[in-house]
Amino acid sequence: MSLITTLLKEVLQSGLLRNSFQWRLEAGDAVALTFDDGPDPVHTPRVLELLARHGQKATFFLVGEQAQKCPRLVERMAAEGHALASHTHTHRELPRLRPDELAWELATARALLRDLTGTDSNLVRPPRGRISPLVLLRVRSLGYRLVHWSKTYSDYRRDGSEALLRRLRAAPPLARDIILLHDNNPYTVEALGEVLPEWLAAGMRFATL
């Protein structure tokens, strides 16, 4: 991440869009582990089992269409204490949407997750991280908080667990980092299974959003 991008995100979170944009935890020494693009019927349960084995909680940004296909899995995620939020309903990039389409994407996914779990969240992660100044203003006007990230390991490349593990070990998370991973990726599950115990042994603490 470039210095300019880092500074811009910090200005948005701390000033211009306070309470409507987040890319790092507000304070403390914890780290937030977040997953996009699920729930996946094969790999999300593996992630849940891994987290349960180590007594950790994460935040899952769920695609509404995927949640509709796996309602029991969504209920399980909530029951196990993980935080659930929206990754839109159909995973369309936000800058490409008309205002009415944007409102529908956010409201539909939010209502679905609320109906499945009994809890409500105004957090939303933009598909592929794509945003624009206009999108940020529209999301704020609709009452949502857009969540980006401060640490990504590019697991979307799907270039194998060893390559991903090297990236995870080369740049460990720091206090207040929001980590972006994907729970529909077998390589992510395998690499995280190796590195999570290492992070915990080093004293890292995790928090949900």
Short mmCIF file of the C-alpha atoms (twelve columns), coordinates in Angstrom:
data_MODEL
# 
_entry.id   MODEL 
# 
loop_
_atom_site.group_PDB 
_atom_site.id 
_atom_site.type_symbol 
_atom_site.label_atom_id 
_atom_site.label_alt_id 
_atom_site.label_comp_id 
_atom_site.label_asym_id 
_atom_site.label_seq_id 
_atom_site.Cartn_x 
_atom_site.Cartn_y 
_atom_site.Cartn_z 
_atom_site.pdbx_PDB_model_num 
ATOM 1   C CA . MET A 1   0.000   0.000   0.000   1 
ATOM 2   C CA . SER A 2   1.448   3.380   -1.006  1 
ATOM 3   C CA . LEU A 3   2.033   6.171   1.498   1 
ATOM 4   C CA . ILE A 4   -0.536  8.336   -0.284  1 
ATOM 5   C CA . THR A 5   -3.193  5.627   -0.020  1 
ATOM 6   C CA . THR A 6   -2.394  5.098   3.641   1 
ATOM 7   C CA . LEU A 7   -2.655  8.806   4.417   1 
ATOM 8   C CA . LEU A 8   -5.913  9.146   2.485   1 
ATOM 9   C CA . LYS A 9   -7.510  6.230   4.323   1 
ATOM 10  C CA . GLU A 10  -6.418  7.643   7.672   1 
ATOM 11  C CA . VAL A 11  -7.856  11.071  6.820   1 
ATOM 12  C CA . LEU A 12  -11.156 9.483   5.796   1 
ATOM 13  C CA . GLN A 13  -11.446 7.422   8.980   1 
ATOM 14  C CA . SER A 14  -10.268 10.025  11.454  1 
ATOM 15  C CA . GLY A 15  -11.871 13.098  9.929   1 
ATOM 16  C CA . LEU A 16  -13.757 13.423  6.662   1 
ATOM 17  C CA . LEU A 17  -15.893 10.287  6.992   1 
ATOM 18  C CA . ARG A 18  -15.617 9.512   10.680  1 
ATOM 19  C CA . ASN A 19  -18.142 6.793   11.605  1 
ATOM 20  C CA . SER A 20  -18.760 6.075   7.904   1 
ATOM 21  C CA . PHE A 21  -15.384 4.660   6.800   1 
ATOM 22  C CA . GLN A 22  -12.948 2.320   8.513   1 
ATOM 23  C CA . TRP A 23  -9.694  0.735   7.448   1 
ATOM 24  C CA . ARG A 24  -8.026  0.080   10.841  1 
ATOM 25  C CA . LEU A 25  -9.232  -0.579  14.365  1 
ATOM 26  C CA . GLU A 26  -9.800  2.617   16.303  1 
ATOM 27  C CA . ALA A 27  -7.462  1.861   19.201  1 
ATOM 28  C CA . GLY A 28  -5.738  -0.847  21.217  1 
ATOM 29  C CA . ASP A 29  -3.298  -3.569  20.248  1 
ATOM 30  C CA . ALA A 30  -5.671  -6.140  18.748  1 
ATOM 31  C CA . VAL A 31  -5.969  -7.192  15.103  1 
ATOM 32  C CA . ALA A 32  -9.176  -7.902  13.168  1 
ATOM 33  C CA . LEU A 33  -9.307  -11.019 11.015  1 
ATOM 34  C CA . THR A 34  -11.880 -10.584 8.236   1 
ATOM 35  C CA . PHE A 35  -13.059 -12.834 5.430   1 
ATOM 36  C CA . ASP A 36  -14.830 -11.944 2.180   1 
ATOM 37  C CA . ASP A 37  -16.920 -13.728 -0.471  1 
ATOM 38  C CA . GLY A 38  -18.518 -16.446 1.666   1 
ATOM 39  C CA . PRO A 39  -20.196 -18.368 2.947   1 
ATOM 40  C CA . ASP A 40  -18.669 -21.233 1.019   1 
ATOM 41  C CA . PRO A 41  -20.216 -24.650 1.743   1 
ATOM 42  C CA . VAL A 42  -16.845 -26.424 1.584   1 
ATOM 43  C CA . HIS A 43  -14.205 -24.050 2.898   1 
ATOM 44  C CA . THR A 44  -16.081 -21.804 5.359   1 
ATOM 45  C CA . PRO A 45  -16.719 -24.747 7.732   1 
ATOM 46  C CA . ARG A 46  -12.973 -25.461 7.651   1 
ATOM 47  C CA . VAL A 47  -12.265 -21.854 8.615   1 
ATOM 48  C CA . LEU A 48  -14.800 -22.068 11.442  1 
ATOM 49  C CA . GLU A 49  -13.235 -25.279 12.737  1 
ATOM 50  C CA . LEU A 50  -9.772  -23.693 12.632  1 
ATOM 51  C CA . LEU A 51  -10.921 -20.619 14.534  1 
ATOM 52  C CA . ALA A 52  -12.794 -22.724 17.097  1 
ATOM 53  C CA . ARG A 53  -9.741  -24.898 17.655  1 
ATOM 54  C CA . HIS A 54  -7.749  -21.812 18.633  1 
ATOM 55  C CA . GLY A 55  -10.575 -20.004 20.437  1 
ATOM 56  C CA . GLN A 56  -10.681 -17.046 18.053  1 
ATOM 57  C CA . LYS A 57  -13.446 -14.964 16.455  1 
ATOM 58  C CA . ALA A 58  -13.481 -13.256 13.072  1 
ATOM 59  C CA . THR A 59  -15.648 -10.939 11.001  1 
ATOM 60  C CA . PHE A 60  -17.206 -12.398 7.857   1 
ATOM 61  C CA . PHE A 61  -18.408 -10.130 5.057   1 
ATOM 62  C CA . LEU A 62  -21.006 -12.298 3.339   1 
ATOM 63  C CA . VAL A 63  -22.423 -12.123 -0.173  1 
ATOM 64  C CA . GLY A 64  -26.209 -12.210 0.104   1 
ATOM 65  C CA . GLU A 65  -26.695 -14.662 -2.756  1 
ATOM 66  C CA . GLN A 66  -24.223 -17.037 -1.125  1 
ATOM 67  C CA . ALA A 67  -25.919 -16.678 2.254   1 
ATOM 68  C CA . GLN A 68  -29.250 -17.622 0.663   1 
ATOM 69  C CA . LYS A 69  -27.698 -20.884 -0.514  1 
ATOM 70  C CA . CYS A 70  -26.204 -21.723 2.897   1 
ATOM 71  C CA . PRO A 71  -28.617 -20.416 5.556   1 
ATOM 72  C CA . ARG A 72  -27.709 -23.040 8.168   1 
ATOM 73  C CA . LEU A 73  -24.043 -22.173 7.762   1 
ATOM 74  C CA . VAL A 74  -24.795 -18.485 8.325   1 
ATOM 75  C CA . GLU A 75  -26.732 -19.400 11.463  1 
ATOM 76  C CA . ARG A 76  -23.787 -21.476 12.656  1 
ATOM 77  C CA . MET A 77  -21.350 -18.602 12.126  1 
ATOM 78  C CA . ALA A 78  -23.497 -16.293 14.229  1 
ATOM 79  C CA . ALA A 79  -24.089 -18.941 16.908  1 
ATOM 80  C CA . GLU A 80  -20.331 -19.456 17.261  1 
ATOM 81  C CA . GLY A 81  -19.853 -15.773 18.031  1 
ATOM 82  C CA . HIS A 82  -18.450 -14.427 14.789  1 
ATOM 83  C CA . ALA A 83  -19.442 -10.999 13.475  1 
ATOM 84  C CA . LEU A 84  -21.362 -11.017 10.194  1 
ATOM 85  C CA . ALA A 85  -21.719 -8.107  7.794   1 
ATOM 86  C CA . SER A 86  -22.524 -7.369  4.164   1 
ATOM 87  C CA . HIS A 87  -20.395 -7.841  1.075   1 
ATOM 88  C CA . THR A 88  -23.446 -6.737  -0.983  1 
ATOM 89  C CA . HIS A 89  -26.084 -9.092  -2.320  1 
ATOM 90  C CA . THR A 90  -24.673 -9.950  -5.769  1 
ATOM 91  C CA . HIS A 91  -21.002 -8.859  -5.444  1 
ATOM 92  C CA . ARG A 92  -21.244 -6.109  -8.050  1 
ATOM 93  C CA . GLU A 93  -18.649 -3.338  -7.851  1 
ATOM 94  C CA . LEU A 94  -20.159 -0.296  -6.135  1 
ATOM 95  C CA . PRO A 95  -18.884 2.434   -8.516  1 
ATOM 96  C CA . ARG A 96  -20.738 0.707   -11.382 1 
ATOM 97  C CA . LEU A 97  -24.124 0.924   -9.668  1 
ATOM 98  C CA . ARG A 98  -26.849 3.511   -10.004 1 
ATOM 99  C CA . PRO A 99  -28.017 5.015   -6.691  1 
ATOM 100 C CA . ASP A 100 -31.103 2.787   -6.608  1 
ATOM 101 C CA . GLU A 101 -29.027 -0.312  -7.381  1 
ATOM 102 C CA . LEU A 102 -26.556 0.532   -4.627  1 
ATOM 103 C CA . ALA A 103 -29.362 1.015   -2.116  1 
ATOM 104 C CA . TRP A 104 -30.934 -2.309  -3.144  1 
ATOM 105 C CA . GLU A 105 -27.633 -4.233  -2.901  1 
ATOM 106 C CA . LEU A 106 -26.980 -2.993  0.620   1 
ATOM 107 C CA . ALA A 107 -30.516 -3.204  1.947   1 
ATOM 108 C CA . THR A 108 -31.205 -6.683  0.533   1 
ATOM 109 C CA . ALA A 109 -28.059 -8.249  1.968   1 
ATOM 110 C CA . ARG A 110 -28.555 -6.517  5.317   1 
ATOM 111 C CA . ALA A 111 -32.157 -7.680  5.650   1 
ATOM 112 C CA . LEU A 112 -31.252 -11.241 4.713   1 
ATOM 113 C CA . LEU A 113 -28.506 -11.483 7.328   1 
ATOM 114 C CA . ARG A 114 -30.789 -9.907  9.928   1 
ATOM 115 C CA . ASP A 115 -33.527 -12.430 9.156   1 
ATOM 116 C CA . LEU A 116 -31.113 -15.372 9.358   1 
ATOM 117 C CA . THR A 117 -29.291 -14.373 12.536  1 
ATOM 118 C CA . GLY A 118 -31.544 -11.981 14.440  1 
ATOM 119 C CA . THR A 119 -28.768 -9.379  14.580  1 
ATOM 120 C CA . ASP A 120 -28.284 -6.267  12.488  1 
ATOM 121 C CA . SER A 121 -25.123 -4.685  11.101  1 
ATOM 122 C CA . ASN A 122 -24.580 -1.548  9.047   1 
ATOM 123 C CA . LEU A 123 -21.060 -2.610  8.061   1 
ATOM 124 C CA . VAL A 124 -20.358 -3.250  4.389   1 
ATOM 125 C CA . ARG A 125 -17.212 -4.292  2.538   1 
ATOM 126 C CA . PRO A 126 -17.054 -3.134  -1.105  1 
ATOM 127 C CA . PRO A 127 -16.544 -5.959  -3.634  1 
ATOM 128 C CA . ARG A 128 -12.917 -6.043  -4.830  1 
ATOM 129 C CA . GLY A 129 -12.342 -3.005  -2.633  1 
ATOM 130 C CA . ARG A 130 -13.562 -0.706  -5.405  1 
ATOM 131 C CA . ILE A 131 -14.793 2.665   -4.149  1 
ATOM 132 C CA . SER A 132 -15.035 6.255   -5.339  1 
ATOM 133 C CA . PRO A 133 -15.733 9.598   -3.628  1 
ATOM 134 C CA . LEU A 134 -19.339 9.435   -4.832  1 
ATOM 135 C CA . VAL A 135 -19.780 5.874   -3.524  1 
ATOM 136 C CA . LEU A 136 -18.429 6.902   -0.119  1 
ATOM 137 C CA . LEU A 137 -20.921 9.750   0.104   1 
ATOM 138 C CA . ARG A 138 -23.822 7.567   -1.024  1 
ATOM 139 C CA . VAL A 139 -22.952 4.804   1.428   1 
ATOM 140 C CA . ARG A 140 -22.814 7.348   4.239   1 
ATOM 141 C CA . SER A 141 -26.144 8.875   3.235   1 
ATOM 142 C CA . LEU A 142 -27.736 5.402   3.418   1 
ATOM 143 C CA . GLY A 143 -26.504 4.948   6.982   1 
ATOM 144 C CA . TYR A 144 -23.767 2.371   6.390   1 
ATOM 145 C CA . ARG A 145 -20.149 2.181   7.494   1 
ATOM 146 C CA . LEU A 146 -17.829 1.089   4.680   1 
ATOM 147 C CA . VAL A 147 -15.002 -1.160  5.886   1 
ATOM 148 C CA . HIS A 148 -11.776 -1.434  3.899   1 
ATOM 149 C CA . TRP A 149 -8.560  -2.996  5.228   1 
ATOM 150 C CA . SER A 150 -4.967  -2.214  6.176   1 
ATOM 151 C CA . LYS A 151 -3.384  -5.597  5.433   1 
ATOM 152 C CA . THR A 152 -3.999  -7.912  2.509   1 
ATOM 153 C CA . TYR A 153 -2.018  -10.952 1.466   1 
ATOM 154 C CA . SER A 154 -3.510  -11.290 -2.033  1 
ATOM 155 C CA . ASP A 155 -4.981  -14.715 -1.426  1 
ATOM 156 C CA . TYR A 156 -7.275  -13.983 -4.384  1 
ATOM 157 C CA . ARG A 157 -4.332  -15.008 -6.574  1 
ATOM 158 C CA . ARG A 158 -4.906  -18.642 -5.599  1 
ATOM 159 C CA . ASP A 159 -1.225  -19.323 -6.226  1 
ATOM 160 C CA . GLY A 160 -0.899  -22.055 -3.612  1 
ATOM 161 C CA . SER A 161 -0.675  -22.304 0.158   1 
ATOM 162 C CA . GLU A 162 3.120   -22.099 0.266   1 
ATOM 163 C CA . ALA A 163 3.238   -18.824 -1.656  1 
ATOM 164 C CA . LEU A 164 0.514   -17.380 0.559   1 
ATOM 165 C CA . LEU A 165 2.238   -18.614 3.708   1 
ATOM 166 C CA . ARG A 166 5.440   -16.850 2.655   1 
ATOM 167 C CA . ARG A 167 3.548   -13.575 2.285   1 
ATOM 168 C CA . LEU A 168 1.820   -14.034 5.651   1 
ATOM 169 C CA . ARG A 169 5.126   -14.648 7.419   1 
ATOM 170 C CA . ALA A 170 6.980   -11.879 5.595   1 
ATOM 171 C CA . ALA A 171 4.649   -9.128  6.819   1 
ATOM 172 C CA . PRO A 172 2.870   -10.121 10.047  1 
ATOM 173 C CA . PRO A 173 -0.094  -7.983  11.115  1 
ATOM 174 C CA . LEU A 174 0.501   -5.054  13.427  1 
ATOM 175 C CA . ALA A 175 -1.722  -3.624  16.148  1 
ATOM 176 C CA . ARG A 176 -4.998  -2.185  14.777  1 
ATOM 177 C CA . ASP A 177 -4.627  -3.922  11.411  1 
ATOM 178 C CA . ILE A 178 -7.750  -5.133  9.629   1 
ATOM 179 C CA . ILE A 179 -6.697  -8.226  7.674   1 
ATOM 180 C CA . LEU A 180 -8.423  -9.172  4.428   1 
ATOM 181 C CA . LEU A 181 -8.680  -12.873 3.533   1 
ATOM 182 C CA . HIS A 182 -11.243 -15.025 1.672   1 
ATOM 183 C CA . ASP A 183 -13.053 -18.019 3.157   1 
ATOM 184 C CA . ASN A 184 -13.812 -19.581 -0.244  1 
ATOM 185 C CA . ASN A 185 -10.169 -20.405 -0.886  1 
ATOM 186 C CA . PRO A 186 -8.606  -23.760 0.107   1 
ATOM 187 C CA . TYR A 187 -5.114  -22.261 0.101   1 
ATOM 188 C CA . THR A 188 -6.197  -19.644 2.625   1 
ATOM 189 C CA . VAL A 189 -7.432  -22.315 5.019   1 
ATOM 190 C CA . GLU A 190 -4.199  -24.285 4.701   1 
ATOM 191 C CA . ALA A 191 -1.887  -21.284 5.116   1 
ATOM 192 C CA . LEU A 192 -3.885  -19.820 7.997   1 
ATOM 193 C CA . GLY A 193 -3.761  -23.178 9.732   1 
ATOM 194 C CA . GLU A 194 0.029   -22.822 9.794   1 
ATOM 195 C CA . VAL A 195 0.402   -19.147 10.633  1 
ATOM 196 C CA . LEU A 196 -2.439  -18.573 13.120  1 
ATOM 197 C CA . PRO A 197 -0.758  -20.615 15.900  1 
ATOM 198 C CA . GLU A 198 2.457   -18.708 15.219  1 
ATOM 199 C CA . TRP A 199 0.710   -15.357 15.541  1 
ATOM 200 C CA . LEU A 200 -0.988  -16.415 18.767  1 
ATOM 201 C CA . ALA A 201 2.284   -17.711 20.210  1 
ATOM 202 C CA . ALA A 202 3.779   -14.278 19.462  1 
ATOM 203 C CA . GLY A 203 1.069   -12.675 21.602  1 
ATOM 204 C CA . MET A 204 -1.244  -11.413 18.872  1 
ATOM 205 C CA . ARG A 205 -4.840  -10.719 19.957  1 
ATOM 206 C CA . PHE A 206 -7.859  -10.723 17.667  1 
ATOM 207 C CA . ALA A 207 -11.046 -8.684  17.792  1 
ATOM 208 C CA . THR A 208 -14.215 -8.576  15.715  1 
ATOM 209 C CA . LEU A 209 -15.586 -5.441  14.066  1 
# 
